[in-house]
Amino acid sequence: MKKAFSILAILYFALQLQAQDVALLNSIKATNGKIKTFEADLANTLVKPKKTASQEGKLYFVAPKEFAAMFTTGKYMIVNTQKINMNIGLFDGTFKLKDGGMMQSLANIFLYGFQGKVQDLADENGYSLSTKTEGGFHIVTGTIKKKKLIGIGYKQVIFKYHTDSLLLKEIVLFDYSGNMDVYTISNVKYDVAVDPSTFEF
């Protein structure tokens, strides 16, 4: 009898946690979904097993499908509704965005993160989601269930949203080579005018 009660208690607790997770994700999506534009300072740190590199720049976003990350090092990533133009890491050039394609998936990590659409990202890419709250942030982690055959992409994505405002602070990416790529935003100005030419290339 005690064993059966314990099992029921565990199941009830698990369901409660799941309901809380869903409620949190819905709140994050609702809050960030109201943002039409923003500009911010952007810091990026790439941590490899034997090397760490950092750079700073500016970030611009216009909902729902445009953003530009421009660094003082000359590196950049610009996404408009149809293409992505970037000079970061292994990628250098202009690529078309196609539903289900690798570049669209990369763009969506940022676009969906800015809009709080973490559940949508998980559904499209097969991520299992978990949440926790610590250090003043709601931390939402998406982990891929199966390793990609060619090892390109990210096995884990982490989004950090402020506990008080539910607004995005940081995106952390882990690839299949053990590298960690961190994008941190600060001094954010919401719903400001962004020059459309920012997303032209």
ROMARDREN-259922 format. One line per 5 residues: their letters; for each residue x, y, z of N, C-alpha, C. Coordinates in steps of 0.2 Angstrom, whole numbers, plus 5000, padded with zeros to 4 digits. Layout:
BEGIN
A	X/Y/Z/X/Y/Z/X/Y/Z; ...
END
This chain:
BEGIN
MKKAF	5004/4994/5000/5000/5000/5000/5004/5006/5000; 5009/5006/5004/5014/5012/5005/5018/5013/4998; 5020/5007/4995/5023/5008/4989/5019/5011/4983; 5012/5009/4983/5008/5012/4978/5007/5019/4979; 5006/5021/4986/5005/5028/4987/5011/5032/4985
SILAI	5017/5029/4986/5023/5033/4984/5024/5034/4977; 5022/5029/4973/5022/5029/4966/5017/5035/4963; 5011/5035/4966/5006/5040/4965/5008/5047/4967; 5012/5047/4972/5014/5054/4974/5020/5056/4969; 5024/5052/4967/5029/5054/4962/5026/5056/4956
LYFAL	5021/5052/4953/5018/5054/4947/5014/5061/4948; 5011/5062/4953/5008/5068/4955/5013/5074/4955; 5018/5073/4958/5023/5078/4958/5026/5080/4951; 5027/5074/4947/5030/5075/4941/5025/5079/4936; 5019/5078/4937/5014/5081/4933/5013/5088/4935
QLQAQ	5014/5090/4941/5014/5097/4944/5020/5101/4941; 5026/5097/4941/5032/5101/4938/5031/5102/4931; 5028/5097/4927/5027/5098/4920/5022/5104/4919; 5017/5104/4923/5012/5110/4922/5015/5116/4924; 5020/5117/4928/5023/5123/4930/5028/5125/4924
DVALL	5031/5120/4921/5035/5121/4916/5031/5124/4910; 5026/5121/4908/5021/5124/4903/5019/5131/4904; 5017/5132/4910/5015/5139/4912/5020/5144/4911; 5026/5142/4913/5032/5146/4913/5034/5148/4906; 5034/5143/4901/5036/5143/4894/5030/5148/4891
NSIKA	5024/5147/4893/5019/5151/4890/5019/5158/4892; 5021/5159/4898/5022/5166/4901/5028/5170/4897; 5034/5166/4896/5039/5169/4893/5038/5170/4886; 5034/5166/4882/5032/5167/4875/5027/5173/4875; 5023/5174/4879/5018/5179/4879/5021/5186/4880
TNGKI	5026/5186/4885/5030/5192/4887/5034/5195/4881; 5038/5190/4878/5043/5192/4873/5040/5193/4866; 5034/5189/4866/5030/5190/4859/5027/5197/4858; 5027/5201/4863/5025/5208/4863/5030/5213/4860; 5036/5211/4860/5042/5215/4858/5042/5215/4850
KTFEA	5042/5221/4848/5042/5222/4840/5049/5223/4838; 5053/5227/4842/5060/5228/4840/5064/5229/4846; 5071/5228/4846/5075/5231/4851/5082/5232/4848; 5086/5235/4852/5093/5236/4850/5097/5235/4857; 5103/5232/4857/5106/5230/4863/5114/5230/4862
DLANT	5117/5230/4867/5124/5228/4867/5125/5221/4867; 5130/5218/4864/5130/5211/4863/5137/5208/4865; 5138/5204/4869/5145/5201/4870/5144/5193/4869; 5150/5191/4865/5150/5184/4863/5156/5181/4865; 5156/5175/4869/5162/5171/4871/5161/5164/4868
LVKPK	5167/5162/4865/5167/5156/4862/5172/5152/4866; 5170/5147/4869/5175/5143/4873/5176/5136/4870; 5182/5135/4868/5184/5128/4865/5189/5125/4870; 5190/5118/4869/5194/5115/4874/5201/5118/4875; 5204/5121/4870/5210/5124/4871/5211/5131/4870
KTASQ	5205/5134/4869/5205/5142/4867/5199/5145/4869; 5199/5151/4871/5193/5155/4873/5194/5162/4869; 5189/5164/4865/5189/5170/4862/5183/5174/4863; 5184/5181/4864/5178/5185/4866/5178/5191/4861; 5171/5193/4860/5170/5199/4856/5164/5203/4858
EGKLY	5164/5209/4856/5158/5213/4858/5155/5217/4852; 5149/5219/4852/5146/5222/4847/5139/5225/4848; 5135/5225/4843/5128/5227/4844/5123/5222/4841; 5117/5222/4844/5112/5217/4841/5106/5221/4840; 5103/5220/4834/5097/5223/4832/5092/5218/4830
FVAPK	5085/5219/4832/5080/5214/4831/5074/5217/4829; 5071/5215/4823/5064/5217/4821/5060/5211/4820; 5054/5210/4824/5050/5204/4824/5046/5204/4817; 5045/5198/4815/5047/5192/4818/5053/5188/4815; 5056/5191/4810/5061/5187/4806/5067/5191/4804
EFAAM	5069/5196/4808/5075/5200/4806/5080/5201/4812; 5086/5200/4812/5091/5202/4817/5098/5203/4814; 5102/5207/4817/5108/5208/4815/5113/5208/4821; 5118/5204/4821/5123/5204/4826/5130/5207/4823; 5132/5212/4825/5138/5215/4822/5143/5217/4827
FTTGK	5149/5214/4826/5154/5214/4831/5160/5219/4829; 5163/5222/4834/5169/5226/4833/5175/5223/4829; 5175/5216/4830/5180/5212/4826/5179/5212/4819; 5173/5214/4816/5172/5213/4809/5167/5207/4808; 5167/5203/4813/5162/5197/4812/5155/5199/4812
YMIVN	5150/5195/4809/5143/5197/4809/5139/5192/4807; 5132/5192/4809/5127/5188/4807/5121/5192/4806; 5119/5192/4800/5113/5196/4798/5107/5191/4795; 5101/5192/4798/5096/5188/4795/5090/5192/4793; 5088/5191/4787/5081/5194/4785/5076/5189/4784
TQKIN	5071/5190/4780/5066/5185/4780/5067/5180/4775; 5072/5181/4771/5074/5175/4766/5081/5172/4766; 5086/5176/4769/5093/5174/4769/5096/5176/4775; 5102/5172/4776/5107/5174/4781/5113/5175/4779; 5117/5181/4781/5123/5183/4779/5128/5183/4785
MNIGL	5133/5179/4785/5137/5178/4791/5144/5177/4790; 5148/5179/4794/5155/5178/4794/5157/5176/4801; 5155/5170/4804/5157/5168/4810/5158/5161/4810; 5164/5159/4813/5166/5152/4814/5167/5149/4807; 5164/5143/4806/5164/5139/4799/5161/5143/4794
FDGTF	5156/5147/4795/5151/5150/4790/5154/5157/4788; 5154/5157/4781/5156/5164/4778/5153/5164/4772; 5148/5168/4771/5144/5169/4765/5137/5171/4766; 5133/5170/4761/5126/5171/4761/5122/5165/4759; 5117/5163/4763/5114/5157/4762/5106/5158/4763
KLKDG	5103/5154/4759/5095/5154/4759/5093/5151/4765; 5087/5154/4767/5084/5151/4773/5078/5147/4770; 5078/5140/4772/5073/5136/4770/5070/5132/4776; 5064/5131/4776/5061/5127/4782/5064/5120/4782; 5066/5119/4788/5069/5112/4789/5076/5112/4788
GMMQS	5079/5118/4785/5086/5118/4783/5091/5120/4789; 5097/5118/4788/5102/5119/4794/5102/5127/4795; 5103/5131/4790/5103/5138/4791/5097/5141/4795; 5091/5139/4792/5085/5141/4796/5085/5139/4803; 5087/5133/4804/5087/5131/4811/5092/5135/4815
LANIF	5098/5137/4813/5102/5141/4816/5099/5148/4817; 5096/5151/4812/5093/5158/4813/5087/5157/4818; 5083/5152/4818/5078/5151/4823/5080/5151/4830; 5086/5148/4832/5088/5148/4838/5088/5155/4841; 5090/5160/4837/5090/5167/4840/5083/5170/4839
LYGFQ	5080/5169/4833/5074/5172/4832/5069/5170/4837; 5068/5164/4838/5064/5161/4843/5066/5163/4850; 5072/5163/4852/5074/5165/4858/5072/5172/4860; 5073/5177/4855/5071/5183/4856/5063/5184/4857; 5060/5180/4854/5052/5180/4855/5049/5175/4860
GKVQD	5054/5172/4864/5052/5167/4869/5048/5161/4866; 5049/5159/4860/5046/5153/4857/5050/5147/4858; 5052/5146/4864/5057/5140/4865/5053/5133/4864; 5047/5133/4866/5043/5127/4864/5043/5125/4857; 5042/5131/4853/5041/5130/4846/5048/5127/4843
LADEN	5053/5130/4846/5060/5128/4844/5061/5121/4845; 5059/5119/4851/5060/5112/4853/5056/5107/4849; 5050/5109/4847/5045/5105/4843/5048/5104/4836; 5051/5109/4833/5054/5109/4826/5061/5105/4826; 5064/5105/4831/5071/5102/4831/5072/5096/4835
GYSLS	5067/5094/4839/5067/5087/4842/5071/5088/4849; 5071/5094/4852/5074/5095/4858/5069/5093/4864; 5072/5090/4869/5068/5089/4875/5070/5095/4880; 5065/5098/4883/5065/5104/4887/5065/5103/4894; 5069/5106/4898/5069/5106/4905/5070/5114/4908
TKTEG	5067/5115/4914/5068/5122/4916/5070/5122/4923; 5074/5127/4925/5075/5128/4932/5076/5135/4934; 5076/5137/4940/5076/5144/4942/5082/5145/4947; 5087/5149/4945/5092/5151/4949/5096/5157/4947; 5099/5160/4952/5103/5166/4951/5099/5172/4948
GFHIV	5093/5172/4949/5089/5178/4946/5086/5176/4939; 5087/5170/4936/5085/5168/4930/5081/5162/4929; 5076/5162/4925/5073/5156/4923/5077/5153/4917; 5080/5147/4918/5085/5144/4913/5081/5138/4910; 5080/5139/4903/5077/5134/4899/5082/5131/4895
TGTIK	5082/5124/4895/5087/5120/4892/5084/5115/4887; 5086/5116/4881/5084/5111/4876/5090/5106/4874; 5089/5100/4874/5094/5095/4873/5091/5090/4867; 5095/5089/4862/5094/5085/4856/5093/5078/4859; 5089/5074/4856/5088/5067/4858/5092/5063/4855
KKKLI	5094/5064/4848/5098/5060/4844/5104/5064/4842; 5110/5061/4841/5116/5064/4839/5115/5064/4831; 5116/5070/4828/5116/5071/4821/5122/5067/4818; 5121/5064/4812/5126/5059/4809/5132/5063/4807; 5132/5069/4805/5138/5073/4803/5140/5077/4808
GIGYK	5137/5077/4814/5139/5081/4819/5139/5089/4819; 5135/5091/4814/5134/5099/4813/5128/5101/4816; 5128/5106/4820/5123/5109/4824/5124/5109/4831; 5119/5110/4835/5120/5111/4842/5116/5105/4846; 5120/5102/4850/5116/5097/4854/5113/5099/4860
QVIFK	5114/5106/4862/5111/5109/4868/5110/5116/4867; 5104/5119/4868/5103/5126/4868/5100/5128/4875; 5103/5134/4878/5101/5136/4884/5099/5143/4884; 5093/5145/4886/5090/5152/4886/5089/5154/4893; 5092/5160/4895/5091/5163/4902/5087/5169/4901
YHTDS	5081/5169/4905/5076/5174/4905/5076/5177/4912; 5076/5184/4913/5076/5187/4920/5069/5184/4923; 5070/5183/4930/5064/5180/4934/5059/5186/4935; 5061/5192/4935/5056/5197/4936/5053/5199/4930; 5056/5201/4925/5053/5203/4918/5052/5198/4913
LLLKE	5055/5192/4914/5054/5186/4909/5057/5188/4902; 5061/5193/4902/5065/5195/4896/5072/5192/4895; 5074/5191/4889/5080/5187/4888/5086/5190/4890; 5091/5187/4893/5097/5189/4895/5103/5186/4891; 5102/5179/4890/5108/5176/4887/5106/5169/4883
IVLFD	5109/5168/4878/5109/5161/4874/5115/5158/4874; 5115/5151/4876/5121/5147/4877/5120/5141/4872; 5125/5140/4868/5125/5135/4863/5131/5130/4864; 5129/5123/4864/5134/5118/4864/5134/5114/4858; 5140/5114/4854/5140/5110/4848/5142/5103/4850
YSGNM	5143/5099/4844/5145/5092/4845/5153/5091/4846; 5156/5096/4846/5164/5096/4847/5166/5098/4854; 5161/5099/4858/5162/5101/4865/5163/5109/4866; 5162/5113/4860/5163/5120/4861/5156/5123/4864; 5157/5129/4868/5152/5132/4871/5152/5140/4868
DVYTI	5146/5142/4865/5146/5148/4862/5141/5152/4866; 5143/5158/4869/5138/5162/4874/5137/5168/4871; 5130/5170/4870/5128/5177/4868/5124/5180/4873; 5127/5186/4876/5124/5189/4881/5122/5196/4879; 5116/5198/4881/5114/5205/4879/5113/5209/4885
SNVKY	5114/5216/4884/5114/5221/4889/5112/5227/4887; 5110/5232/4891/5108/5239/4889/5103/5239/4883; 5097/5235/4884/5092/5234/4879/5088/5239/4879; 5086/5242/4873/5081/5247/4872/5076/5244/4867; 5070/5243/4870/5064/5240/4867/5060/5245/4863
DVAVD	5057/5242/4858/5052/5245/4853/5055/5252/4851; 5061/5252/4848/5064/5258/4846/5064/5257/4838; 5065/5262/4835/5066/5262/4827/5072/5259/4825; 5072/5254/4821/5078/5251/4818/5078/5252/4811; 5084/5255/4808/5085/5256/4801/5084/5250/4797
PSTFE	5079/5250/4792/5079/5244/4788/5085/5242/4784; 5089/5246/4783/5095/5245/4779/5100/5240/4783; 5099/5240/4790/5103/5236/4794/5103/5228/4792; 5097/5226/4789/5096/5219/4787/5097/5218/4780; 5100/5223/4776/5102/5222/4769/5109/5220/4768
F	5110/5216/4763/5116/5213/4761/5116/5211/4754
END
